[in-house]
Amino acid sequence: MIPTSATTTTKDSGTLELPAPTAWPLVLAFGTTLAFAGLVTSESVSVLGGVLVIAGAVGWFRNVLPHEAHESVPVMPEEPAIATTRRDVARLEVADQPKRAWLPLETYPVSAGIKGGLAGSVVMAALAMLYGLISGNGIWYPVNLLVAGFFPGAVNATTVQIAEFRVSALLLAIPVHLITSLLVGLLYGVMLPMFPRRPIFLGGLIAPIMWSGLLYTTLDIINPVMNERIDWLWFVLSQVGFGVVAGLVVSRQERIRTYQGLPFAVRAGIEAPGVMREKDKE
């Protein structure tokens, strides 16, 4: 039952030599169990166990000494039949294509983000000035409030003082507003191709709300004066107006295909024979 040597194959006779099965190891194990069980039960149990241990050891040793006992088992070779239900093998031609496409396959050029950012900045500035007129503080109030954090004296300034026209505040507010709008417009040019079905919903509602929520938690650090005096309803409306216009402008631009399917040498501008098209001899 327990093999004691490696198997041997006789090719001529077509049989396999295996160790002969024996029950003596089980007798030895059972006798050992009884011998130890007698220590807590009865001496007779231990005596019986000792007899079985001696008998099992002698019987087992006689099967392996001086030569190991074997028995011949006939070998019946059988070739496994390999079968499949598929009629043919489908092969994919991926030599000239990328193994895995990175989305989006098409994107907007940088000019689309710049146009969208500029158009959105005009609408947002118009809504901010409209808020100044409706609130009675004047059109320069939102302009000065945008850059109030850059002037230390604005912390203790009154609403009338902030609403006054200042050339320095205007010259600072224009680049701050334009740079921020251009960066967001470029971000729209990257995001909108990933959501081609609902570009206006993403650019005109989801993104402005997320942007407003981010500013709500950090404006106290960026611009404390603006954080104390801002009207969040008009701020969100101006952000939505920016998002709708920027999303419309960007989504109407013509997309260009990405270069993910081209080899690295082509994308890097390296002239590699066999990869890039050969130049005209002229």
VOBA-1610 file (N, C-alpha, C; in pm, whole numbers, padded with zeros to 5 digits, always signed):
BEGIN
Met+00082-00120+00000Met+00000+00000+00000Met+00085+00125+00000Ile+00208+00117+00057Ile+00299+00231+00057Ile+00416+00197-00032Pro+00438+00270-00143Pro+00549+00239-00232Pro+00681+00267-00165Thr+00776+00177-00184Thr+00907+00193-00121Thr+01019+00209-00221Ser+00988+00211-00348Ser+01093+00232-00449Ser+01030+00287-00573Ala+01115+00330-00664Ala+01065+00386-00789Ala+01010+00275-00876Thr+00915+00316-00960Thr+00854+00220-01051Thr+00947+00189-01165Thr+00930+00069-01222Thr+01012+00024-01335Thr+00921-00026-01444Thr+00951+00013-01568Thr+00869-00028-01682Thr+00945-00131-01766Thr+00881-00241-01794Thr+00938-00344-01882Thr+00874-00329-02018Lys+00952-00279-02115Lys+00895-00250-02247Lys+00862-00378-02322Asp+00946-00482-02306Asp+00925-00603-02384Asp+00798-00676-02342Ser+00777-00688-02213Ser+00659-00762-02167Ser+00533-00680-02161Gly+00546-00550-02172Gly+00428-00464-02167Gly+00368-00455-02028Thr+00451-00469-01924Thr+00405-00460-01786Thr+00481-00351-01712Leu+00427-00312-01599Leu+00486-00209-01515Leu+00510-00268-01377Glu+00638-00263-01329Glu+00674-00316-01200Glu+00645-00213-01091Leu+00558-00250-00996Leu+00520-00163-00886Leu+00547-00232-00754Pro+00572-00159-00647Pro+00586-00222-00515Pro+00460-00301-00479Ala+00483-00420-00425Ala+00369-00506-00389Ala+00290-00443-00275Pro+00157-00447-00282Pro+00077-00389-00174Pro+00090-00474-00047Thr+00086-00410+00068Thr+00098-00478+00196Thr+00017-00404+00301Ala-00038-00478+00396Ala-00117-00420+00505Ala-00036-00407+00633Trp+00092-00449+00634Trp+00171-00444+00757Trp+00194-00303+00810Pro+00209-00201+00728Pro+00222-00066+00786Pro+00099-00025+00868Leu-00020-00065+00822Leu-00140-00035+00899Leu-00141-00109+01032Val-00095-00236+01029Val-00088-00314+01155Val+00009-00247+01252Leu+00123-00201+01199Leu+00220-00134+01284Leu+00163-00006+01345Ala+00095+00071+01264Ala+00037+00195+01314Ala-00072+00169+01417Phe-00156+00067+01392Phe-00263+00034+01487Phe-00205-00018+01619Gly-00099-00098+01611Gly-00035-00148+01732Gly+00026-00036+01813Thr+00090+00062+01746Thr+00147+00177+01817Thr+00039+00257+01889Thr-00076+00271+01824Thr-00187+00343+01887Thr-00236+00271+02011Leu-00250+00137+02004Leu-00296+00060+02120Leu-00194+00063+02232Ala-00065+00061+02196Ala+00038+00062+02299Ala+00031+00189+02383Phe+00009+00304+02319Phe-00002+00429+02394Phe-00139+00445+02460Ala-00242+00387+02398Ala-00375+00395+02460Ala-00381+00316+02590Gly-00301+00209+02599Gly-00300+00130+02722Gly-00244+00204+02840Leu-00169+00312+02818Leu-00113+00388+02930Leu-00222+00455+03013Val-00339+00481+02950Val-00448+00549+03022Val-00567+00457+03040Thr-00557+00334+02988Thr-00670+00243+03003Thr-00631+00118+03082Ser-00564+00023+03018Ser-00531-00103+03083Ser-00400-00157+03028Glu-00329-00234+03110Glu-00202-00291+03067Glu-00220-00392+02954Ser-00331-00461+02955Ser-00356-00560+02850Ser-00364-00496+02713Val-00416-00375+02708Val-00425-00304+02580Val-00285-00272+02529Ser-00198-00232+02619Ser-00061-00203+02577Ser+00012-00329+02532Val-00015-00441+02601Val+00047-00567+02561Val+00002-00607+02421Leu-00130-00594+02396Leu-00181-00625+02263Leu-00120-00533+02158Gly-00106-00409+02193Gly-00044-00315+02100Gly+00100-00349+02072Gly+00174-00393+02175Gly+00313-00432+02154Gly+00326-00551+02062Val+00235-00649+02079Val+00237-00765+01990Val+00213-00723+01847Leu+00117-00635+01826Leu+00086-00589+01690Leu+00202-00508+01632Val+00270-00431+01715Val+00385-00352+01667Val+00494-00445+01619Ile+00524-00549+01697Ile+00630-00644+01657Ile+00590-00719+01530Ala+00462-00760+01524Ala+00418-00834+01406Ala+00420-00745+01282Gly+00374-00622+01296Gly+00373-00531+01182Gly+00512-00497+01135Ala+00606-00478+01230Ala+00743-00445+01191Ala+00809-00561+01119Val+00792-00684+01174Val+00852-00801+01111Val+00794-00825+00973Gly+00662-00816+00962Gly+00599-00840+00832Gly+00639-00736+00729Trp+00650-00611+00772Trp+00688-00505+00678Trp+00833-00521+00635Phe+00921-00548+00730Phe+01062-00566+00695Phe+01082-00684+00600Arg+01006-00790+00615Arg+01021-00906+00526Arg+00980-00872+00383Asn+00894-00769+00365Asn+00853-00730+00230Asn+00958-00645+00159Val+01050-00587+00234Val+01149-00498+00172Val+01291-00547+00189Leu+01313-00638+00277Leu+01447-00691+00302Leu+01449-00843+00278Pro+01551-00898+00219Pro+01668-00830+00159Pro+01637-00765+00024His+01524-00804-00039His+01485-00743-00167His+01340-00698-00157Glu+01313-00589-00222Glu+01177-00533-00217Glu+01084-00617-00303Ala+00969-00647-00250Ala+00870-00726-00324Ala+00799-00639-00427His+00782-00689-00548His+00715-00617-00656His+00606-00705-00716Glu+00523-00643-00790Glu+00423-00714-00869Glu+00414-00649-01005Ser+00381-00727-01106Ser+00373-00678-01243Ser+00230-00637-01275Val+00217-00515-01326Val+00086-00462-01364Val+00087-00441-01515Pro-00007-00499-01586Pro-00008-00480-01732Pro-00034-00334-01770Val+00037-00291-01872Val+00025-00154-01921Val-00057-00155-02049Met-00160-00070-02052Met-00245-00059-02171Met-00238+00085-02222Pro-00144+00111-02312Pro-00129+00249-02362Pro-00251+00291-02443Glu-00287+00418-02428Glu-00402+00472-02500Glu-00370+00614-02543Glu-00377+00637-02670Glu-00352+00770-02724Glu-00472+00859-02701Pro-00455+00970-02631Pro-00570+01060-02607Pro-00615+01125-02737Ala-00743+01124-02757Ala-00801+01186-02878Ala-00827+01333-02850Ile-00761+01418-02927Ile-00778+01563-02913Ile-00885+01607-03011Ala-00992+01660-02958Ala-01104+01703-03043Ala-01150+01841-02998Thr-01203+01917-03090Thr-01256+02050-03061Thr-01382+02073-03142Thr-01471+02150-03086Thr-01594+02184-03158Thr-01577+02303-03250Arg-01465+02373-03238Arg-01440+02488-03324Arg-01391+02440-03460Arg-01450+02494-03564Arg-01414+02452-03699Arg-01281+02510-03744Asp-01257+02636-03709Asp-01132+02698-03748Asp-01090+02794-03638Val-00970+02846-03651Val-00913+02937-03553Val-00925+03079-03604Ala-00985+03166-03524Ala-00998+03306-03562Ala-00871+03381-03525Arg-00814+03451-03618Arg-00691+03526-03594Arg-00719+03674-03612Leu-00666+03753-03522Leu-00684+03897-03525Leu-00562+03961-03588Glu-00588+04050-03681Glu-00478+04122-03746Glu-00451+04249-03666Val-00354+04244-03579Val-00323+04359-03492Val-00181+04410-03514Ala-00122+04372-03624Ala+00017+04414-03647Ala+00028+04564-03665Asp-00069+04625-03737Asp-00062+04768-03766Asp-00154+04849-03676Gln-00209+04790-03572Gln-00301+04860-03483Gln-00254+04846-03339Pro-00289+04942-03255Pro-00251+04929-03113Pro-00327+04815-03047Lys-00261+04747-02956Lys-00325+04635-02889Lys-00441+04681-02803Arg-00432+04799-02749Arg-00539+04851-02665Arg-00553+05000-02689Ala-00674+05044-02721Ala-00698+05184-02752Ala-00714+05264-02624Trp-00654+05382-02622Trp-00672+05474-02511Trp-00775+05577-02551Leu-00877+05591-02468Leu-00981+05689-02497Leu-00936+05826-02447Pro-00972+05932-02518Pro-01051+05932-02641Pro-00964+05910-02764Leu-01027+05859-02869Leu-00956+05840-02995Leu-00939+05972-03068Glu-01029+06068-03042Glu-01021+06201-03101Glu-01027+06305-02990Thr-00960+06415-03009Thr-00959+06521-02909Thr-00964+06655-02979Tyr-00984+06760-02899Tyr-00989+06895-02954Tyr-00849+06956-02954Pro-00820+07041-03051Pro-00689+07108-03050Pro-00681+07210-02937Val-00562+07258-02911Val-00542+07356-02805Val-00618+07485-02835Ser-00629+07519-02961Ser-00701+07641-02998Ser-00847+07636-02957Ala-00908+07516-02954Ala-01048+07505-02912Ala-01063+07544-02765Gly-00971+07499-02680Gly-00977+07537-02539Gly-00955+07685-02519Ile-00866+07746-02600Ile-00841+07890-02589Ile-00965+07969-02630Lys-01027+07930-02739Lys-01149+07999-02783Lys-01260+07985-02680Gly-01278+07863-02628Gly-01382+07844-02528Gly-01356+07923-02401Gly-01230+07928-02357Gly-01197+08006-02238Gly-01220+08154-02256Leu-01184+08208-02373Leu-01205+08351-02399Leu-01354+08386-02406Ala-01431+08301-02476Ala-01575+08326-02486Ala-01642+08317-02348Gly-01604+08218-02269Gly-01661+08205-02136Gly-01622+08318-02044Ser-01500+08371-02059Ser-01457+08482-01974Ser-01540+08607-01998Val-01578+08631-02124Val-01661+08748-02155Val-01799+08735-02090Val-01859+08614-02100Val-01991+08593-02040Val-01984+08603-01888Met-01882+08547-01827Met-01870+08553-01682Met-01849+08696-01634Ala-01767+08773-01705Ala-01746+08912-01668Ala-01875+08993-01682Ala-01953+08965-01787Ala-02079+09037-01806Ala-02177+09005-01694Leu-02186+08878-01652Leu-02275+08841-01542Leu-02229+08902-01410Ala-02097+08910-01388Ala-02047+08971-01266Ala-02080+09120-01262Met-02066+09190-01373Met-02100+09333-01376Met-02250+09353-01363Leu-02330+09260-01419Leu-02474+09268-01401Leu-02512+09255-01254Tyr-02441+09169-01183Tyr-02465+09157-01039Tyr-02432+09288-00967Gly-02323+09355-01011Gly-02288+09483-00949Gly-02396+09588-00969Leu-02457+09589-01088Leu-02564+09686-01114Leu-02689+09653-01032Ile-02728+09525-01030Ile-02851+09487-00958Ile-02834+09507-00808Ser-02716+09478-00754Ser-02694+09494-00610Ser-02678+09640-00570Gly-02657+09730-00666Gly-02640+09872-00637Gly-02499+09912-00600Asn-02406+09822-00609Asn-02268+09854-00573Asn-02185+09903-00691Gly-02236+09891-00814Gly-02164+09937-00930Gly-02089+09825-01000Ile-02053+09851-01125Ile-01990+09746-01205Ile-01847+09719-01162Trp-01784+09816-01091Trp-01645+09795-01051Trp-01634+09716-00920Tyr-01745+09695-00854Tyr-01741+09623-00727Tyr-01694+09478-00746Pro-01751+09399-00837Pro-01701+09261-00855Pro-01558+09257-00910Val-01520+09358-00989Val-01383+09362-01043Val-01283+09381-00930Asn-01308+09480-00844Asn-01218+09506-00732Asn-01222+09393-00629Leu-01337+09329-00615Leu-01349+09221-00518Leu-01268+09099-00562Leu-01251+09081-00693Leu-01176+08967-00744Leu-01030+08972-00701Val-00972+09093-00695Val-00830+09108-00662Val-00810+09177-00527Ala-00915+09179-00445Ala-00902+09248-00316Ala-00799+09181-00227Gly-00778+09051-00244Gly-00680+08982-00162Gly-00537+09024-00187Phe-00510+09090-00301Phe-00375+09136-00331Phe-00342+09269-00265Phe-00443+09337-00210Phe-00422+09468-00147Phe-00446+09454+00003Pro-00343+09474+00087Pro-00359+09457+00231Pro-00463+09550+00293Gly-00478+09670+00240Gly-00573+09764+00298Gly-00717+09732+00272Ala-00745+09634+00184Ala-00884+09601+00150Ala-00954+09525+00260Val-00881+09475+00359Val-00944+09397+00465Val-01040+09483+00546Asn-00999+09607+00575Asn-01082+09698+00655Asn-01159+09797+00570Ala-01158+09780+00437Ala-01227+09873+00348Ala-01377+09851+00353Thr-01451+09956+00331Thr-01597+09948+00326Thr-01642+09909+00186Thr-01772+09884+00174Thr-01827+09845+00044Thr-01813+09959-00057Val-01830+10082-00011Val-01818+10198-00100Val-01675+10211-00151Gln-01578+10188-00064Gln-01438+10199-00106Gln-01401+10090-00207Ile-01453+09969-00184Ile-01423+09861-00279Ile-01490+09885-00412Ala-01606+09952-00412Ala-01680+09975-00537Ala-01622+10088-00621Glu-01524+10164-00569Glu-01465+10273-00645Glu-01378+10219-00759Phe-01369+10296-00865Phe-01287+10257-00978Phe-01140+10281-00946Arg-01059+10177-00969Arg-00916+10186-00947Arg-00844+10124-01066Val-00752+10199-01121Val-00678+10151-01237Val-00591+10031-01200Ser-00527+10036-01084Ser-00440+09925-01044Ser-00518+09795-01027Ala-00639+09806-00970Ala-00721+09686-00953Ala-00767+09631-01087Leu-00802+09722-01181Leu-00846+09678-01313Leu-00732+09610-01390Leu-00611+09669-01384Leu-00498+09610-01455Leu-00458+09475-01396Leu-00485+09454-01270Leu-00455+09325-01208Leu-00566+09224-01230Ala-00691+09272-01233Ala-00804+09181-01248Ala-00812+09122-01388Ile-00774+09200-01490Ile-00783+09151-01628Ile-00695+09028-01651Pro-00564+09030-01619Pro-00484+08908-01643Pro-00524+08792-01553Val-00565+08820-01428Val-00608+08711-01340Val-00731+08642-01398His-00827+08722-01446His-00950+08665-01502His-00921+08589-01631Leu-00837+08645-01718Leu-00808+08582-01846Leu-00728+08453-01828Ile-00627+08456-01742Ile-00545+08336-01723Ile-00628+08223-01665Thr-00711+08255-01565Thr-00797+08152-01506Thr-00894+08096-01609Ser-00952+08182-01690Ser-01049+08139-01790Ser-00981+08052-01897Leu-00861+08090-01938Leu-00790+08011-02039Leu-00753+07873-01985Leu-00711+07866-01860Leu-00677+07736-01803Leu-00799+07645-01794Val-00912+07702-01753Val-01034+07621-01747Val-01081+07582-01886Gly-01064+07673-01984Gly-01101+07640-02121Gly-01017+07527-02177Leu-00887+07527-02148Leu-00801+07416-02191Leu-00842+07286-02122Leu-00884+07298-01996Leu-00932+07179-01926Leu-01059+07124-01990Tyr-01146+07212-02036Tyr-01267+07168-02106Tyr-01230+07096-02235Gly-01129+07147-02306Gly-01088+07082-02430Gly-01037+06941-02407Val-00985+06913-02287Val-00936+06778-02255Val-01050+06689-02207Met-01143+06745-02128Met-01249+06664-02068Met-01363+06631-02163Leu-01405+06727-02243Leu-01525+06707-02323Leu-01516+06591-02421Pro-01401+06560-02483Pro-01398+06442-02571Pro-01425+06311-02498Met-01406+06308-02366Met-01433+06186-02291Met-01582+06167-02265Phe-01661+06273-02281Phe-01806+06266-02261Phe-01874+06326-02384Pro-01867+06257-02498Pro-01917+06317-02622Pro-02067+06331-02627Arg-02141+06252-02547Arg-02287+06256-02558Arg-02348+06374-02483Arg-02288+06414-02371Arg-02345+06522-02290Arg-02237+06626-02261Pro-02182+06692-02363Pro-02075+06788-02335Pro-02126+06912-02261Ile-02246+06960-02295Ile-02298+07080-02231Ile-02337+07050-02087Phe-02389+06932-02062Phe-02426+06894-01926Phe-02302+06890-01837Leu-02193+06836-01890Leu-02070+06831-01813Leu-02009+06969-01796Gly-01995+07042-01908Gly-01927+07171-01902Gly-02011+07281-01842Gly-02145+07272-01856Gly-02229+07381-01809Gly-02288+07361-01672Leu-02284+07241-01616Leu-02347+07217-01486Leu-02255+07143-01389Ile-02206+07027-01430Ile-02127+06946-01338Ile-01996+07016-01302Ala-01918+07057-01402Ala-01789+07120-01376Ala-01803+07251-01297Pro-01896+07343-01330Pro-01909+07465-01249Pro-01946+07438-01105Ile-02034+07341-01080Ile-02071+07310-00942Ile-01951+07254-00865Met-01875+07167-00928Met-01757+07113-00861Met-01654+07223-00837Trp-01635+07311-00935Trp-01540+07421-00920Trp-01585+07517-00810Ser-01713+07545-00803Ser-01765+07634-00699Ser-01750+07571-00561Gly-01776+07440-00551Gly-01758+07372-00423Gly-01614+07374-00377Leu-01520+07359-00471Leu-01378+07364-00436Leu-01339+07503-00386Leu-01388+07607-00454Leu-01358+07744-00410Leu-01424+07776-00276Tyr-01541+07719-00252Tyr-01611+07745-00127Tyr-01529+07700-00006Thr-01453+07595-00023Thr-01373+07542+00087Thr-01234+07606+00097Thr-01189+07672-00008Thr-01052+07726-00008Thr-01047+07878-00025Leu-01160+07945-00050Leu-01157+08089-00078Leu-01115+08169+00045Asp-01141+08118+00163Asp-01101+08189+00285Asp-00949+08203+00293Ile-00876+08110+00229Ile-00730+08116+00229Ile-00680+08197+00109Ile-00746+08180-00006Ile-00701+08247-00129Ile-00731+08397-00124Asn-00855+08432-00090Asn-00899+08572-00091Asn-00998+08593+00024Pro-00949+08624+00146Pro-01041+08639+00261Pro-01142+08751+00244Val-01104+08861+00178Val-01196+08972+00159Val-01312+08931+00070Met-01282+08861-00038Met-01387+08813-00128Met-01474+08709-00060Asn-01415+08627+00025Asn-01492+08523+00095Asn-01596+08584+00189Glu-01566+08703+00249Glu-01661+08767+00340Glu-01774+08838+00267Arg-01751+08881+00143Arg-01849+08965+00074Arg-01912+08899-00049Ile-01872+08778-00083Ile-01919+08717-00206Ile-02065+08675-00195Asp-02136+08688-00305Asp-02273+08638-00317Asp-02264+08505-00394Trp-02278+08393-00322Trp-02252+08263-00383Trp-02354+08228-00490Leu-02476+08278-00480Leu-02576+08249-00584Leu-02532+08308-00717Trp-02491+08436-00717Trp-02446+08497-00841Trp-02314+08438-00888Phe-02230+08398-00794Phe-02104+08337-00833Phe-02128+08206-00907Val-02218+08123-00855Val-02247+07996-00922Val-02311+08021-01057Leu-02402+08120-01065Leu-02466+08152-01194Leu-02362+08197-01297Ser-02266+08277-01255Ser-02162+08321-01349Ser-02074+08204-01393Gln-02049+08110-01301Gln-01971+07993-01339Gln-02047+07904-01437Val-02178+07890-01414Val-02260+07812-01507Val-02263+07878-01645Gly-02276+08012-01646Gly-02273+08083-01774Gly-02142+08062-01847Phe-02032+08068-01773Phe-01902+08040-01834Phe-01897+07898-01889Gly-01946+07801-01810Gly-01939+07662-01853Gly-02022+07632-01976Val-02142+07691-01984Val-02229+07666-02099Val-02166+07722-02227Val-02120+07847-02219Val-02062+07910-02339Val-01931+07841-02378Ala-01845+07815-02281Ala-01718+07749-02314Ala-01742+07609-02368Gly-01839+07537-02310Gly-01869+07403-02361Gly-01923+07405-02502Leu-02009+07505-02533Leu-02063+07516-02669Leu-01953+07547-02770Val-01866+07641-02734Val-01761+07681-02827Val-01664+07565-02851Val-01625+07497-02745Val-01529+07387-02760Val-01590+07271-02837Ser-01715+07237-02806Ser-01777+07121-02870Ser-01805+07144-03018Arg-01810+07269-03062Arg-01834+07298-03204Arg-01706+07300-03286Gln-01592+07285-03221Gln-01466+07283-03295Gln-01442+07144-03353Glu-01367+07138-03459Glu-01337+07012-03525Glu-01234+06934-03445Arg-01261+06808-03426Arg-01169+06724-03350Arg-01057+06671-03439Ile-00948+06634-03374Ile-00834+06574-03444Ile-00806+06439-03380Arg-00759+06344-03459Arg-00730+06211-03408Arg-00602+06213-03324Thr-00603+06133-03221Thr-00484+06120-03138Thr-00381+06031-03206Tyr-00258+06041-03164Tyr-00148+05968-03226Tyr-00111+05843-03148Gln-00205+05788-03072Gln-00172+05672-02991Gln-00141+05548-03073Gly-00195+05540-03196Gly-00170+05422-03278Gly-00039+05426-03353Leu+00030+05541-03353Leu+00156+05552-03427Leu+00272+05504-03341Pro+00377+05455-03404Pro+00496+05413-03329Pro+00559+05531-03256Phe+00637+05499-03154Phe+00701+05604-03075Phe+00795+05689-03160Ala+00863+05626-03254Ala+00957+05701-03338Ala+00885+05809-03418Val+00765+05779-03466Val+00689+05877-03544Val+00641+05990-03454Arg+00589+05954-03334Arg+00540+06057-03242Arg+00652+06146-03194Ala+00773+06091-03181Ala+00887+06169-03134Ala+00955+06247-03247Gly+00912+06225-03372Gly+00972+06295-03484Gly+01105+06239-03529Ile+01131+06113-03494Ile+01258+06050-03532Ile+01243+05986-03669Glu+01335+06011-03757Glu+01331+05952-03890Glu+01383+05809-03882Ala+01291+05715-03884Ala+01327+05573-03875Ala+01292+05506-04007Pro+01389+05446-04076Pro+01359+05377-04203Pro+01260+05264-04181Gly+01163+05255-04271Gly+01063+05150-04263Gly+00944+05187-04179Val+00953+05297-04103Val+00842+05339-04018Val+00777+05464-04073Met+00859+05567-04100Met+00807+05691-04157Met+00808+05682-04309Arg+00724+05759-04370Arg+00719+05763-04516Arg+00846+05828-04570Glu+00895+05771-04677Glu+01016+05825-04736Glu+00988+05962-04798Lys+01082+06052-04777Lys+01065+06188-04831Lys+01076+06188-04983Asp+01014+06286-05040Asp+01021+06302-05186Asp+01164+06337-05225Lys+01213+06278-05328Lys+01350+06302-05371Lys+01375+06447-05405Glu+01271+06517-05447Glu+01290+06657-05480Glu+01318+06738-05355
//
